[in-house]
């Protein structure tokens, strides 16, 4: 067995209604001034008020930042950092989807004033400490509460990542009640995103692909595939919502250590250039990337398929990988997600520009089971068109 490293969040608290205990958990951080990071949409749900009430009841002072944008641009992170410093923040709490959690991670590092954001892009470039950090996901998708990754939009559409174990929080508070109000289209897109994390982690050719990540990926995929349609079509089903949130977290733990690959590499230009939500971007290219990979590396997809769709265990291995691709596409359709790039108002003339931008995703492409160049990316986008 090859050597590997496995890191994850120090403590995970799961349970319906756990948000009410936020003040108790925050006090364990020995901080009195808390900086709470969220987004405008969360401000309309009542969840932020519940969080601040729990913190206030515990005697903590709160500064609220609610200007997070999807695919957060660098200037939003810098603005949040300035606000955190001005408030004298002693701890940071991220509440919301992956964008809010990613911003909170970076604010916890940058607010200390020891590092500049441009210096920490890449892998392992965070050199100092961070403020105490709690992350509270409200979507079952990114798994950001257990990953050492924050993705930032720089310039007009390029995405950069900060990757460091320092970004892992002190506590992930996972309350499935917070996902009960998610609309079906967000439930579907974020759920497929989590499935992509599990699939790409399991099949990654990264040197750190390891037995722990593989086991987490299979468990995640089992939970997600069995519950995503129920969560989409019966959004108040707490059992399905719980399974999705745990599945998302397990997939996050998996890909945090065995990184994702070409599905994400082709999804990022869709988000950067056309502002398509990340989960939907993944869903649009997923079956096409997997068919491309399965042409030369079908074994790992054949192994993985029955965890998502148990009946595929009876399909001969030589055919199972492609049957897996077809079933994933059918699941996306059953969840009501758009199936074609043209559905997103992308013109066929835009495809070469998208394929060109894929070249920037070398970190991700290096993990893919099959080498992929610009011509391959264009062929995959064309198939998805």
N, C-alpha and C positions, 0 to 999 in steps of 0.2 A: 504494500500500500504506500502510495506517495505521501510525503509530508504535506500537511495543509494547516490553515489557520481558520478558526471559526469564532467570530465575534457576534454578540447580539446585545440587546438592551438589558440593563442590569436587573430591572424588576418589571413585571407585567401584572397589572391588576385587571381582571376581567369580571364583568357581571352587569346585568341589567340594573340600572339605577346607581351605578358607581360614581356618576358625576357628582352626586350629592356629597360624596366623601372627598371631593377635590381639596377643600380647605385643610382637611386632616393630612392628606398626602403632601400638600405644599408646605405645611409647617415643618415636615421632616427635613426639608431642604435648608432649614435655619435661615430663611429669608423673610424680611418684613415687607419689602417693596417688590411687587410682582409685575412683570410686563407681559400682557396677554395679547397674543397675535392671532388675528382672524381676518375674515373678508366681509365685504358688504352683504353678500347673500346670507351669511350666517346671522347677521344682525336682525334679520326678519323672522328667524325661526323660534326665538325664545330661549334657545340653548345658551347663548352668551349671557343672558340675564341670569339663568340658573347657575352658570359657572361663577359669575361675579358675586352672586348671593352667597354661594358656598365659601368663596374666598373672604368676603367681608365678614361673614359669620365667624370665621377663624381669626379675625383680627388683622387681616393683611391689607395693605394698601395696594391699589390696582391702578396701573396705567394701561389703557386700552388702545391698541393700534388695529384698525379695521379696514385698512386700505390695500390688502393683498390682492393682487390680480392673478388670473390663471396664467400658467407658465411664467412665473414672476420675473419681471425685468430687473436688471441690476439696480436701477434707480430707486425702485420700491424698497429693495433690501437696504440700500444706503439710507433712505429716509427713515425706515423703521429703526435702524441702528442709531441714528442721531436722536430719535425720540427716546429710545431706551437709555442712552447715556444721559440725556437731559433729565430723565425721571429718577436717576440714581438706582436703576433696576438692580436687584440682587438675585433675581431668578427670572426665567422666561418660561411661559406656557404657550404652546401652540395648540389651537383648537380649530379644526376644520378638515378640509381635504388636503391632498398632498402638497398643494402650493403653500398653504398656511403653515404646514409642518416644516416644509423646506425652509421657508423664510425664518421661522422661529429658530431652527438649528443654526443658521448663519448669524442671526442677531446674537445668539448666546455666545458665539465665538468673537464676533466683531465688536460687541459692546464694550469689551475689556480694553479696546484701544491698542492692542498689542500687534494686530495684524491688519493688512489691507486686503480687500476682496480679490484684487487682481493677482495677489501673490499666492493665494490658496487654491486657485483653480487647478484641477488635476488630482492625482492620487498621492496621498500622504504628505501634502504640503501645509497642513495645519500644524504649527510648531508649538503653540502655547496651549493654555487652558480654555475653558469656557465657563459661563455662568451655569448654575444648576438649571436643569431643563426637564420639563414634563411635556409629553406630546399626547394629544387626545384626538384620534381620528373620528371623522363623522361620515366617511365613505369607506366602502369595502373594496379597495382598489390598489392604492400605491404601496401599502405596507410601510410607508415612510417612518412610522413610529418605531420600526425595528431595523432601519437601514442607516448606514453611515454615509448617505449620499444626499446632496442637495443639488437640484438642477436649476440653472439660472439662464434666462434669455439675455444675451449680450448683443449690443448693436441693434439691428433691425429684426433679425430672425435667427441668429446663431445661438445654439444652446451649449453651455459649458457646465461642467459638473465639478463640485467640490466633494472629494471622497476621502474620508478619514474616520477612524474609530472614535475620534473626539466628538463627532456629531451624534453618536448614539446617546439617547437621553438617559437620565437617571431612572425615569419611570414612564411606561406606556400605560395609560388608563383607557381601557377598551370597554365601552358601554354600548351594547347593541341597540338600546333604546334611542340613541342619537342618530341612528340610520333609518328609523321608521318613517320619517317624512321624506326620504329621498324619492324624487320622481322616477318613473320607470326607465326613461332613457339614460339617466345618470347611473342608476343601479346597473343597467345592462352594460354600459360602456366601462364603468369602473370594475365590474365583475369580470369582464373579458380581459381587462388589463391585468388583473390578479392572476387569471389563468395563464396569460402569456408569461408572466414572471415565473410561474411554476414550470411551464414547458421549456422555456429558454434556459432556466437554471439547470434543469435535469439534463438537457442535451448540450450544454455549453462545453466547449473544448478548452476552456480556461484551465490553467495548471492547478488552480485551487478548487476545481470541482471535486466534491468529497462525499463520503457516505452520509454525513449528517444532512447536507443540503439535498441530496437525492431523496432521502427518507422524508424530509419536510415537504419537498415538492410533490411527491406522490400523495401524501396525506392532504395537502392543500388542494390538489386537483380533484381528489375524490369529493371533498366537501363542496368545492365551488361548482363543479359540474352537476352535482346532485341537487343543488339548491338555487342556482341562479334563476331558473325560469319561475320558480315559486316566488322568489324575492321580487322579481320584475312584475309579475302579474298579481301578486297578493302582498303588497308592500308592508302590511301591518302584521305579517306573520313573523313573530319574534324568533321562533326556532330557526326559520330560514335566514333571517337577518343575522342571528348569532353565528350560524355556520359560515355565512359569507364573510363576516368580520374576522373570525378565527382563520378561515382559509386564506384570506388576504394577508393576515399577519404571518402565517406559516410560509406563504410564498415569499413574503418580504424577507424573512429570516434566511430563506434558501438563496434567493438571488443576491442578497447582501454579501454572500460569501462565494457563490459560484455565479459570476455575472452574466447578464443578458446579452443578446447578440443582434442579429440582423433584423428581426421584427422591429425592435426599438430603433435601430439605425435608419430604417426606412420610414418609421413613424415620425421621427423628430423633424424632418423637413416639412412634413404635412402640417405639423403644429406651428413651426416657425414661419412658414410662408403663408399659410392659409388660416392659421389660428383655429385649427380643428382640435377639439379637446383630446388630450393625450390617449385616454382609453379608447376613444373612437378611432383615432389614427392607428392604433395597434390592431383593432378589430378589422379595419379595412384591408390591411396587408397580411394579416396572420396566415390565412390558408394558402396564399400564394407564395409566401416565403417558405412555409413548411413543405409545400410541394417541391419547390426548388431544392431544398436541403434533402428531402427524402429520396430524391433521385440518385444520390450518391451515399447517403448515410441513413438508411431506413431503420436500422436495428433499434436505436434508442427511442424512436417514435413508436415503433411496434411494441416495445416494452411498456411505454407510458400509456398507450391508448386505452387499455382495459381499466385503468384507474379512473378515467373520465367516463368511459362508456363500457361497462362490464360485458355487454354482449359481443364486443369486438374481440374478446378472448377466443372466440370460436373461428375467427377469420384467419386464414393461413398467414403466417408472419410476412411473407413476401408481398401480400396485398394489404396488410393491416395498416401500415404507415399512411398509405394514400386514403384508405377508408377513414382514418383518424382526421385527416385534413378535410375530407368531405363532411364529416359529422360536426367538426368545429364550425364550418361555414353554415351548416344547417342550424346549429344552435344560435349563432349570431342572428340569423334571420328570424328564428322563433322568438328571440328577445326583442325584435323590433328595430334592430340597428340598420342603418343604411349599408348597402352592400357594395357600392361602386364609387370610385373616386368622382365620376361624373355627377353623382347625386349630391356632392359637396361643392358644386359649381367650380370644379377644376376643369380647365380646358385640356384637350389632348396636347396642345402646343406647350403646356406647362410641364409636361412629363420630363423632357430632357433637363430642364433646370432643376427639378426635384432630384433626378438621378445624379446630377453633378454635385449637389449638396451632400449626398450620401457619402462622398469621399471624405468629408470632414469627420465622420464617425468612426475613426480608426480604432478607438478604444473598444467599441462594441463589435465591429466587424471581425476583430481578432478572436472573438469568442465563438464565432459561427462555425457550425460543423462543416460548411462548404465555403471555400473562398468566393468572394463576390466582388465584381468590379462594376464600373459605371454601366457597361452594356448589360450586365446581369440585372442591375437595379432598374434600368429602363425597361427591360423585359418584364420584370415583376410588376412595376407600376402599370405597364400596358395591360398585363393580365388582370390587374385590379380595376382597370378603367371601365 
